[in-house]
Amino acid sequence: MPLLLWIVLFTLLGGALSALAASAFLLAPENLRTRVLPHLVSFATGALLGAALLGLLPHAIDELGTEGTHRIGLTLLIGLLIFFVLEKMVLWRHCHQDACEGHVPSDHHRDAASATLILIGDALHNLLDGVLIAAAFMTDVHLGVVTALAVIAHEIPQEMSDLAILLHGGMSRANAFTLNLLTSVSSVAGGVVAYFALNPVQHLVPYALTVAAASFLYIAVADLIPGLHRRVDAGSGVKQFAFIVLGIVTIAVSHALAH
């Protein structure tokens, strides 16, 4: 089978299977989803922090070496500022569509903005997964298959977190499933681009990883954590902390197994 076909097939599987596996959550009854969703938002917070700080940023630093640490830091800072501006633009659009009183965005508008930002960040993340799968296949077909399977295992908890954020942002189950699936299969585009232009693209990968990390950090710290603080009773705080830690541990374990 031609190498390009191997890459297209397994980047498609890597993106689609992880999204489909995570989408089993959408099949749960509405009352169960309503009870579980707040815990999934806490889990998503931990998963985003873990993916950014234990996965994406270390990989970016490894690619550039210690001498590139300052460039990674600058890219992270620029990425955070970019997502601040993007969120302002998204909030402005929602406020003008729904006529926010005094132009103060409500919790609903912030949740909707988080959903938009997570789609942008996840599309970039999956694009890079496609680049990594293609690079592995161009080294050895067996290595490519193993890498694709590792990506599927690694992405399932992340895709569950994304779905939780999309539903929390007010999307219907159908829209959340469709948009999450479309961002997941952006890995195919990454694989095809890498196949035809891996060398020119390779030196940009650490910076793209850092921008993806910036999106995850911004959403977790600027949007999700303030939302968790809306509930101040001790019981809720303990549960939130436990699910945040669970999200971090899940990402850490899946990342370790992928390597």
Backbone as CSV, one residue per row, in Angstrom:
resi,resn,N_x,N_y,N_z,CA_x,CA_y,CA_z,C_x,C_y,C_z
1,MET,0.850,-1.185,0.000,0.000,0.000,0.000,0.891,1.242,0.000
2,PRO,0.571,2.258,-0.817,1.396,3.475,-0.851,1.479,4.138,0.520
3,LEU,2.635,4.757,0.812,2.863,5.367,2.120,1.833,6.443,2.433
4,LEU,1.488,7.270,1.429,0.507,8.331,1.663,-0.832,7.748,2.092
5,LEU,-1.222,6.626,1.511,-2.490,5.998,1.892,-2.438,5.495,3.325
6,TRP,-1.297,4.905,3.733,-1.115,4.519,5.133,-1.332,5.727,6.052
7,ILE,-0.714,6.852,5.705,-0.785,8.058,6.546,-2.214,8.576,6.630
8,VAL,-2.897,8.659,5.473,-4.282,9.160,5.469,-5.182,8.234,6.282
9,LEU,-5.032,6.931,6.097,-5.884,5.971,6.791,-5.712,6.054,8.300
10,PHE,-4.467,6.082,8.772,-4.245,6.028,10.216,-4.403,7.385,10.900
11,THR,-4.183,8.488,10.191,-4.510,9.787,10.792,-6.025,9.937,10.908
12,LEU,-6.752,9.406,9.919,-8.220,9.430,9.995,-8.708,8.574,11.154
13,LEU,-8.133,7.370,11.280,-8.508,6.505,12.399,-8.116,7.138,13.736
14,GLY,-6.905,7.725,13.778,-6.431,8.328,15.018,-7.336,9.438,15.499
15,GLY,-7.850,10.252,14.555,-8.740,11.335,14.945,-10.155,10.867,15.201
16,ALA,-10.695,10.051,14.282,-12.105,9.686,14.356,-12.399,8.709,15.497
17,LEU,-11.531,7.695,15.678,-11.829,6.691,16.698,-11.804,7.274,18.104
18,SER,-10.854,8.169,18.367,-10.803,8.778,19.701,-12.046,9.633,19.949
19,ALA,-12.481,10.378,18.925,-13.680,11.206,19.078,-14.924,10.348,19.256
20,LEU,-15.026,9.258,18.496,-16.191,8.383,18.598,-16.238,7.676,19.946
21,ALA,-15.070,7.238,20.427,-15.033,6.580,21.734,-15.459,7.539,22.837
22,ALA,-14.974,8.778,22.771,-15.337,9.763,23.784,-16.814,10.144,23.688
23,SER,-17.395,10.042,22.491,-18.772,10.480,22.281,-19.801,9.544,22.892
24,ALA,-19.356,8.410,23.431,-20.288,7.533,24.133,-20.980,8.284,25.268
25,PHE,-20.299,9.322,25.793,-20.881,10.158,26.852,-22.186,10.807,26.396
26,LEU,-22.275,11.112,25.108,-23.455,11.804,24.594,-24.690,10.906,24.570
27,LEU,-24.485,9.580,24.656,-25.603,8.646,24.601,-26.293,8.486,25.954
28,ALA,-25.688,9.028,27.000,-26.269,8.899,28.340,-27.571,9.703,28.429
29,PRO,-28.526,9.275,29.288,-29.772,10.033,29.473,-29.493,11.457,29.964
30,GLU,-30.402,12.374,29.651,-30.174,13.786,29.955,-29.999,14.038,31.444
31,ASN,-30.797,13.378,32.293,-30.668,13.618,33.736,-29.308,13.165,34.254
32,LEU,-28.792,12.057,33.688,-27.467,11.583,34.092,-26.393,12.553,33.613
33,ARG,-26.510,13.039,32.361,-25.536,13.998,31.837,-25.537,15.285,32.656
34,THR,-26.727,15.710,33.115,-26.826,16.929,33.915,-26.083,16.776,35.236
35,ARG,-26.183,15.590,35.845,-25.488,15.355,37.111,-23.983,15.214,36.909
36,VAL,-23.608,14.586,35.795,-22.198,14.280,35.573,-21.430,15.472,35.008
37,LEU,-22.113,16.346,34.253,-21.426,17.425,33.533,-20.561,18.310,34.432
38,PRO,-21.030,18.759,35.627,-20.150,19.586,36.470,-18.846,18.871,36.839
39,HIS,-18.917,17.563,37.065,-17.709,16.812,37.390,-16.798,16.705,36.168
40,LEU,-17.385,16.571,34.985,-16.583,16.502,33.769,-15.890,17.832,33.480
41,VAL,-16.545,18.940,33.867,-15.897,20.245,33.689,-14.664,20.338,34.587
42,SER,-14.774,19.839,35.822,-13.607,19.796,36.707,-12.542,18.868,36.127
43,PHE,-12.981,17.709,35.646,-12.048,16.774,35.008,-11.377,17.430,33.801
44,ALA,-12.160,18.173,33.009,-11.618,18.852,31.830,-10.563,19.871,32.222
45,THR,-10.789,20.567,33.334,-9.807,21.538,33.813,-8.471,20.856,34.081
46,GLY,-8.508,19.739,34.802,-7.279,19.001,35.076,-6.650,18.431,33.819
47,ALA,-7.491,17.929,32.896,-6.967,17.341,31.663,-6.280,18.398,30.807
48,LEU,-6.859,19.590,30.739,-6.249,20.663,29.957,-4.925,21.097,30.571
49,LEU,-4.903,21.253,31.894,-3.653,21.621,32.568,-2.597,20.538,32.372
50,GLY,-3.010,19.276,32.499,-2.061,18.181,32.325,-1.535,18.094,30.905
51,ALA,-2.433,18.234,29.923,-2.012,18.151,28.522,-1.031,19.257,28.175
52,ALA,-1.293,20.474,28.702,-0.418,21.610,28.390,0.924,21.509,29.090
53,LEU,0.902,21.210,30.402,2.120,21.299,31.213,2.910,19.996,31.284
54,LEU,2.253,18.865,31.055,2.951,17.576,31.111,3.209,16.980,29.729
55,GLY,2.487,17.487,28.723,2.630,16.935,27.386,3.180,17.917,26.366
56,LEU,2.402,18.932,26.040,2.746,19.815,24.929,4.009,20.634,25.184
57,LEU,4.068,21.326,26.319,5.233,22.182,26.582,6.534,21.387,26.734
58,PRO,6.547,20.274,27.479,7.790,19.493,27.529,8.254,19.021,26.157
59,HIS,7.312,18.616,25.292,7.688,18.197,23.947,8.288,19.359,23.167
60,ALA,7.679,20.536,23.304,8.191,21.713,22.596,9.610,22.048,23.054
61,ILE,9.851,21.983,24.364,11.183,22.279,24.900,12.189,21.225,24.462
62,ASP,11.754,19.952,24.448,12.649,18.886,23.989,13.073,19.097,22.538
63,GLU,12.136,19.569,21.721,12.432,19.782,20.303,13.485,20.861,20.109
64,LEU,13.394,21.946,20.889,14.313,23.071,20.710,15.551,22.967,21.599
65,GLY,15.479,22.178,22.668,16.595,22.120,23.608,16.510,23.264,24.610
66,THR,17.347,23.198,25.626,17.294,24.216,26.681,17.593,25.618,26.167
67,GLU,18.385,25.713,25.076,18.696,27.040,24.552,17.473,27.702,23.916
68,GLY,16.426,26.916,23.649,15.213,27.491,23.057,14.126,27.783,24.075
69,THR,14.448,27.639,25.367,13.435,27.822,26.411,12.830,29.222,26.382
70,HIS,13.664,30.244,26.182,13.143,31.610,26.162,12.192,31.823,24.982
71,ARG,12.508,31.205,23.838,11.621,31.327,22.680,10.283,30.633,22.952
72,ILE,10.336,29.499,23.649,9.099,28.815,24.022,8.283,29.693,24.973
73,GLY,8.974,30.311,25.952,8.277,31.196,26.885,7.625,32.372,26.183
74,LEU,8.335,32.966,25.246,7.789,34.101,24.497,6.607,33.661,23.644
75,THR,6.722,32.499,23.012,5.619,31.985,22.203,4.398,31.701,23.058
76,LEU,4.628,31.147,24.271,3.523,30.874,25.189,2.827,32.174,25.575
77,LEU,3.611,33.204,25.877,3.044,34.495,26.249,2.230,35.087,25.098
78,ILE,2.797,35.043,23.898,2.081,35.556,22.728,0.792,34.765,22.501
79,GLY,0.876,33.435,22.675,-0.304,32.596,22.511,-1.407,32.968,23.500
80,LEU,-1.042,33.197,24.761,-2.035,33.591,25.769,-2.695,34.922,25.397
81,LEU,-1.881,35.871,24.912,-2.434,37.160,24.495,-3.356,37.006,23.289
82,ILE,-2.970,36.129,22.367,-3.812,35.890,21.188,-5.168,35.340,21.608
83,PHE,-5.170,34.384,22.537,-6.436,33.797,22.951,-7.248,34.759,23.816
84,PHE,-6.586,35.671,24.513,-7.311,36.736,25.215,-8.061,37.596,24.212
85,VAL,-7.375,37.996,23.133,-8.010,38.824,22.106,-9.132,38.055,21.407
86,LEU,-8.873,36.766,21.098,-9.902,35.952,20.447,-11.147,35.852,21.318
87,GLU,-10.941,35.637,22.622,-12.103,35.530,23.511,-12.859,36.845,23.570
88,LYS,-12.139,37.964,23.595,-12.803,39.266,23.584,-13.677,39.412,22.337
89,MET,-13.139,38.981,21.191,-13.881,39.075,19.936,-15.108,38.173,19.956
90,VAL,-14.948,36.942,20.492,-16.071,36.010,20.564,-17.131,36.541,21.513
91,LEU,-16.706,37.058,22.679,-17.659,37.634,23.636,-18.388,38.826,23.031
92,TRP,-17.649,39.670,22.297,-18.259,40.832,21.649,-19.330,40.377,20.661
93,ARG,-19.013,39.313,19.900,-19.982,38.817,18.920,-21.217,38.261,19.621
94,HIS,-21.028,37.483,20.695,-22.177,36.926,21.413,-23.012,38.027,22.051
95,CYS,-22.338,39.044,22.602,-23.073,40.123,23.256,-23.913,40.901,22.247
96,HIS,-23.382,41.139,21.069,-24.133,41.882,20.074,-25.247,41.046,19.456
97,GLN,-25.049,39.732,19.428,-26.120,38.871,18.937,-27.258,38.780,19.946
98,ASP,-26.909,38.691,21.244,-27.913,38.472,22.290,-28.190,39.719,23.122
99,ALA,-27.584,40.858,22.753,-27.829,42.144,23.424,-27.529,42.078,24.914
100,CYS,-26.234,41.887,25.268,-25.833,41.890,26.681,-26.118,43.261,27.281
101,GLU,-26.774,43.260,28.424,-27.085,44.529,29.078,-25.814,45.180,29.586
102,GLY,-25.559,46.412,29.146,-24.356,47.125,29.566,-23.099,46.511,29.010
103,HIS,-23.235,45.613,28.040,-22.093,44.940,27.417,-21.222,44.212,28.441
104,VAL,-21.862,43.669,29.480,-21.159,42.815,30.446,-21.522,41.374,30.127
105,PRO,-20.577,40.558,29.675,-20.919,39.199,29.282,-21.372,38.365,30.469
106,SER,-22.406,37.583,30.260,-22.911,36.703,31.308,-22.066,35.440,31.379
107,ASP,-22.367,34.600,32.401,-21.680,33.315,32.499,-21.925,32.484,31.242
108,HIS,-23.136,32.592,30.696,-23.457,31.837,29.474,-22.537,32.233,28.328
109,HIS,-22.304,33.538,28.191,-21.465,34.002,27.093,-20.011,33.552,27.271
110,ARG,-19.534,33.540,28.507,-18.164,33.075,28.751,-18.050,31.584,28.465
111,ASP,-19.059,30.800,28.847,-19.041,29.369,28.561,-19.073,29.107,27.057
112,ALA,-19.866,29.911,26.334,-19.930,29.766,24.876,-18.592,30.131,24.243
113,ALA,-17.929,31.168,24.778,-16.621,31.554,24.264,-15.593,30.455,24.502
114,SER,-15.655,29.818,25.667,-14.738,28.712,25.967,-14.916,27.584,24.966
115,ALA,-16.178,27.311,24.606,-16.446,26.250,23.639,-15.816,26.577,22.290
116,THR,-15.912,27.846,21.880,-15.308,28.250,20.607,-13.797,28.107,20.647
117,LEU,-13.183,28.542,21.747,-11.727,28.488,21.861,-11.206,27.057,21.915
118,ILE,-11.957,26.164,22.578,-11.472,24.785,22.677,-11.467,24.124,21.307
119,LEU,-12.393,24.509,20.436,-12.410,23.962,19.082,-11.169,24.412,18.307
120,ILE,-10.781,25.684,18.479,-9.595,26.199,17.798,-8.340,25.475,18.289
121,GLY,-8.200,25.401,19.613,-7.018,24.758,20.187,-6.941,23.280,19.853
122,ASP,-8.093,22.597,19.870,-8.076,21.163,19.620,-7.791,20.867,18.149
123,ALA,-8.285,21.726,17.256,-7.985,21.540,15.834,-6.478,21.624,15.595
124,LEU,-5.837,22.596,16.243,-4.384,22.738,16.101,-3.658,21.539,16.692
125,HIS,-4.122,21.080,17.860,-3.515,19.926,18.518,-3.599,18.688,17.626
126,ASN,-4.770,18.437,17.046,-4.950,17.266,16.198,-4.186,17.398,14.885
127,LEU,-4.055,18.610,14.397,-3.226,18.839,13.211,-1.795,18.367,13.470
128,LEU,-1.300,18.691,14.660,0.058,18.281,15.033,0.153,16.775,15.256
129,ASP,-0.917,16.159,15.767,-0.937,14.700,15.886,-0.751,14.063,14.518
130,GLY,-1.390,14.655,13.508,-1.234,14.143,12.147,0.197,14.248,11.664
131,VAL,0.867,15.362,11.996,2.273,15.536,11.630,3.128,14.454,12.286
132,LEU,2.874,14.179,13.574,3.659,13.179,14.294,3.434,11.781,13.734
133,ILE,2.176,11.443,13.414,1.880,10.123,12.840,2.568,9.971,11.494
134,ALA,2.507,11.025,10.659,3.153,10.968,9.341,4.662,10.792,9.476
135,ALA,5.253,11.525,10.418,6.701,11.413,10.623,7.077,9.994,11.020
136,ALA,6.244,9.355,11.863,6.517,7.975,12.271,6.399,7.017,11.084
137,PHE,5.376,7.188,10.263,5.212,6.319,9.091,6.355,6.502,8.106
138,MET,6.853,7.738,7.985,7.953,7.985,7.049,9.260,7.400,7.567
139,THR,9.293,7.055,8.856,10.442,6.355,9.424,10.292,4.850,9.250
140,ASP,9.096,4.350,9.621,8.835,2.904,9.521,7.330,2.700,9.645
141,VAL,6.767,1.846,8.802,5.319,1.627,8.810,4.850,1.082,10.154
142,HIS,5.595,0.135,10.734,5.201,-0.424,12.020,5.214,0.637,13.112
143,LEU,6.218,1.508,13.080,6.268,2.606,14.044,5.077,3.535,13.853
144,GLY,4.669,3.756,12.609,3.513,4.596,12.332,2.241,4.026,12.919
145,VAL,2.051,2.711,12.790,0.857,2.066,13.343,0.837,2.197,14.863
146,VAL,1.975,1.921,15.501,2.065,2.029,16.964,1.795,3.463,17.414
147,THR,2.358,4.434,16.691,2.155,5.844,17.040,0.690,6.235,16.919
148,ALA,0.028,5.777,15.863,-1.391,6.087,15.675,-2.236,5.502,16.803
149,LEU,-1.936,4.264,17.195,-2.673,3.647,18.299,-2.437,4.403,19.601
150,ALA,-1.203,4.874,19.803,-0.896,5.645,21.014,-1.660,6.962,21.019
151,VAL,-1.777,7.600,19.845,-2.526,8.855,19.742,-3.993,8.625,20.109
152,ILE,-4.577,7.524,19.625,-5.972,7.215,19.945,-6.144,7.079,21.461
153,ALA,-5.255,6.313,22.095,-5.350,6.107,23.543,-5.163,7.410,24.308
154,HIS,-4.257,8.245,23.817,-3.955,9.498,24.493,-5.073,10.522,24.333
155,GLU,-5.784,10.483,23.190,-6.763,11.515,22.875,-8.128,11.272,23.498
156,ILE,-8.464,10.030,23.848,-9.813,9.753,24.344,-10.180,10.611,25.558
157,PRO,-9.341,10.672,26.628,-9.717,11.538,27.754,-9.777,13.006,27.368
158,GLN,-8.903,13.439,26.444,-8.939,14.824,26.006,-10.230,15.123,25.245
159,GLU,-10.678,14.189,24.395,-11.911,14.399,23.640,-13.119,14.422,24.571
160,MET,-13.116,13.610,25.610,-14.198,13.657,26.603,-14.246,15.020,27.269
161,SER,-13.074,15.561,27.579,-13.007,16.883,28.186,-13.556,17.941,27.238
162,ASP,-13.195,17.846,25.958,-13.677,18.807,24.969,-15.199,18.773,24.872
163,LEU,-15.756,17.561,24.834,-17.210,17.435,24.761,-17.887,18.054,25.983
164,ALA,-17.281,17.857,27.148,-17.837,18.454,28.366,-17.867,19.970,28.255
165,ILE,-16.804,20.559,27.714,-16.730,22.016,27.582,-17.748,22.508,26.548
166,LEU,-17.905,21.771,25.446,-18.860,22.167,24.409,-20.294,22.124,24.943
167,LEU,-20.628,21.054,25.682,-21.969,20.971,26.265,-22.176,22.035,27.331
168,HIS,-21.130,22.286,28.118,-21.183,23.328,29.141,-21.388,24.706,28.507
169,GLY,-20.905,24.859,27.266,-21.067,26.120,26.542,-22.413,26.279,25.878
170,GLY,-23.305,25.303,26.056,-24.662,25.446,25.549,-24.937,24.754,24.230
171,MET,-23.986,23.994,23.696,-24.211,23.303,22.427,-25.120,22.092,22.626
172,SER,-25.867,21.770,21.579,-26.638,20.540,21.588,-25.700,19.349,21.435
173,ARG,-26.205,18.168,21.763,-25.373,16.972,21.618,-24.951,16.755,20.166
174,ALA,-25.875,17.018,19.234,-25.565,16.813,17.810,-24.466,17.765,17.353
175,ASN,-24.577,19.046,17.720,-23.555,20.017,17.317,-22.217,19.713,17.970
176,ALA,-22.240,19.344,19.266,-20.991,19.032,19.967,-20.305,17.844,19.314
177,PHE,-21.089,16.811,18.977,-20.517,15.617,18.337,-19.923,15.977,16.969
178,THR,-20.677,16.720,16.163,-20.236,17.033,14.801,-18.981,17.886,14.806
179,LEU,-18.983,18.954,15.598,-17.831,19.856,15.618,-16.608,19.182,16.220
180,ASN,-16.815,18.386,17.264,-15.683,17.682,17.874,-15.085,16.677,16.901
181,LEU,-15.939,15.994,16.124,-15.448,15.031,15.133,-14.679,15.747,14.026
182,LEU,-15.181,16.902,13.580,-14.503,17.641,12.510,-13.124,18.126,12.950
183,THR,-13.023,18.628,14.190,-11.703,19.065,14.665,-10.767,17.872,14.841
184,SER,-11.325,16.721,15.196,-10.492,15.534,15.403,-9.852,15.065,14.107
185,VAL,-10.609,15.113,12.999,-10.071,14.605,11.736,-9.186,15.638,11.040
186,SER,-8.931,16.787,11.702,-7.940,17.721,11.152,-6.550,17.077,11.163
187,SER,-6.418,15.961,11.895,-5.152,15.228,11.889,-4.800,14.735,10.485
188,VAL,-5.819,14.484,9.660,-5.566,14.038,8.290,-4.826,15.127,7.514
189,ALA,-5.278,16.375,7.671,-4.615,17.494,6.990,-3.163,17.611,7.449
190,GLY,-2.928,17.440,8.762,-1.568,17.500,9.276,-0.689,16.409,8.692
191,GLY,-1.255,15.207,8.554,-0.487,14.101,7.993,-0.137,14.311,6.532
192,VAL,-1.091,14.820,5.751,-0.845,15.049,4.321,0.187,16.154,4.124
193,VAL,0.042,17.253,4.889,1.017,18.351,4.794,2.415,17.849,5.153
194,ALA,2.502,17.050,6.211,3.804,16.530,6.641,4.416,15.623,5.580
195,TYR,3.583,14.838,4.917,4.095,13.925,3.892,4.768,14.699,2.757
196,PHE,4.160,15.799,2.354,4.686,16.554,1.217,5.728,17.603,1.615
197,ALA,5.710,18.027,2.875,6.610,19.128,3.249,7.084,18.985,4.681
198,LEU,7.538,17.779,5.070,7.901,17.546,6.470,9.083,18.400,6.905
199,ASN,10.110,18.487,6.088,11.295,19.240,6.498,11.008,20.723,6.745
200,PRO,10.323,21.440,5.821,10.023,22.848,6.096,9.112,23.042,7.314
201,VAL,8.213,22.085,7.548,7.248,22.229,8.647,7.854,21.857,9.990
202,GLN,8.828,20.959,9.973,9.345,20.377,11.207,9.828,21.423,12.202
203,HIS,10.502,22.462,11.741,11.071,23.433,12.679,10.000,24.312,13.319
204,LEU,8.787,24.289,12.773,7.698,25.079,13.352,6.897,24.290,14.382
205,VAL,7.094,22.973,14.428,6.294,22.127,15.319,6.383,22.555,16.788
206,PRO,7.586,22.849,17.349,7.632,23.254,18.762,6.804,24.505,19.060
207,TYR,6.792,25.445,18.123,6.028,26.676,18.342,4.524,26.419,18.248
208,ALA,4.126,25.538,17.325,2.718,25.181,17.224,2.258,24.422,18.470
209,LEU,3.111,23.535,18.988,2.803,22.845,20.244,2.600,23.845,21.374
210,THR,3.430,24.876,21.403,3.350,25.879,22.469,2.073,26.697,22.362
211,VAL,1.668,27.050,21.141,0.418,27.790,20.962,-0.772,26.926,21.384
212,ALA,-0.732,25.630,21.044,-1.792,24.720,21.493,-1.833,24.665,23.018
213,ALA,-0.650,24.617,23.662,-0.584,24.621,25.131,-1.161,25.913,25.693
214,ALA,-0.881,27.033,25.027,-1.400,28.325,25.483,-2.931,28.324,25.468
215,SER,-3.509,27.721,24.427,-4.973,27.680,24.357,-5.552,26.859,25.497
216,PHE,-4.934,25.705,25.800,-5.432,24.859,26.878,-5.291,25.557,28.233
217,LEU,-4.136,26.195,28.465,-3.923,26.904,29.728,-4.902,28.056,29.892
218,TYR,-5.101,28.803,28.811,-5.992,29.966,28.896,-7.415,29.527,29.236
219,ILE,-7.896,28.500,28.567,-9.262,28.038,28.812,-9.407,27.534,30.246
220,ALA,-8.419,26.757,30.716,-8.498,26.204,32.075,-8.473,27.297,33.130
221,VAL,-7.523,28.232,32.987,-7.290,29.226,34.042,-8.244,30.415,33.942
222,ALA,-8.509,30.878,32.726,-9.312,32.090,32.563,-10.808,31.813,32.520
223,ASP,-11.199,30.622,32.056,-12.624,30.360,31.864,-13.189,29.296,32.806
224,LEU,-12.561,28.128,32.859,-13.156,27.027,33.617,-13.003,27.192,35.120
225,ILE,-11.810,27.545,35.590,-11.592,27.666,37.033,-12.478,28.760,37.662
226,PRO,-12.595,29.962,37.051,-13.536,30.933,37.623,-14.960,30.387,37.704
227,GLY,-15.365,29.568,36.716,-16.692,28.968,36.766,-16.829,27.992,37.922
228,LEU,-15.770,27.254,38.220,-15.809,26.326,39.355,-15.970,27.074,40.675
229,HIS,-15.437,28.282,40.739,-15.515,29.068,41.976,-16.912,29.630,42.230
230,ARG,-17.841,29.439,41.286,-19.211,29.905,41.525,-19.868,29.107,42.651
231,ARG,-19.382,27.876,42.860,-19.895,27.049,43.956,-18.860,27.062,45.067
232,VAL,-19.242,27.583,46.223,-18.264,27.840,47.285,-18.415,26.906,48.488
233,ASP,-19.379,25.984,48.459,-19.526,25.089,49.606,-18.372,24.087,49.630
234,ALA,-18.041,23.637,50.815,-16.874,22.773,51.010,-16.992,21.469,50.236
235,GLY,-18.187,20.882,50.218,-18.373,19.618,49.526,-18.083,19.728,48.041
236,SER,-18.572,20.790,47.423,-18.319,20.995,45.999,-16.838,21.213,45.740
237,GLY,-16.178,21.971,46.632,-14.758,22.243,46.461,-13.923,20.972,46.501
238,VAL,-14.258,20.074,47.418,-13.518,18.817,47.528,-13.711,17.969,46.267
239,LYS,-14.954,17.888,45.790,-15.230,17.109,44.582,-14.523,17.716,43.371
240,GLN,-14.560,19.040,43.268,-13.892,19.708,42.138,-12.402,19.413,42.151
241,PHE,-11.784,19.535,43.330,-10.349,19.268,43.440,-10.034,17.827,43.057
242,ALA,-10.868,16.894,43.534,-10.630,15.480,43.243,-10.704,15.218,41.739
243,PHE,-11.685,15.802,41.058,-11.825,15.559,39.620,-10.751,16.293,38.820
244,ILE,-10.293,17.450,39.300,-9.165,18.120,38.635,-7.924,17.241,38.699
245,VAL,-7.640,16.707,39.893,-6.483,15.813,40.053,-6.655,14.568,39.193
246,LEU,-7.880,14.028,39.132,-8.136,12.850,38.300,-7.849,13.157,36.828
247,GLY,-8.244,14.356,36.378,-7.969,14.749,34.994,-6.483,14.826,34.715
248,ILE,-5.733,15.406,35.644,-4.281,15.507,35.486,-3.645,14.117,35.455
249,VAL,-4.045,13.252,36.402,-3.469,11.905,36.482,-3.801,11.098,35.233
250,THR,-5.023,11.235,34.726,-5.427,10.500,33.520,-4.556,10.872,32.336
251,ILE,-4.328,12.164,32.152,-3.481,12.622,31.055,-2.041,12.143,31.263
252,ALA,-1.555,12.238,32.493,-0.177,11.826,32.777,0.018,10.339,32.491
253,VAL,-0.930,9.513,32.930,-0.804,8.069,32.707,-0.913,7.724,31.229
254,SER,-1.908,8.317,30.536,-2.073,8.009,29.114,-0.892,8.494,28.309
255,HIS,-0.303,9.623,28.713,0.871,10.142,28.021,2.061,9.212,28.257
256,ALA,2.194,8.706,29.475,3.295,7.788,29.778,3.151,6.484,28.991
257,LEU,1.932,5.969,28.882,1.699,4.740,28.136,1.955,4.939,26.645
258,ALA,1.695,6.168,26.157,1.910,6.457,24.747,3.383,6.489,24.397
259,HIS,4.232,6.583,25.414,5.689,6.621,25.183,6.369,5.374,25.724
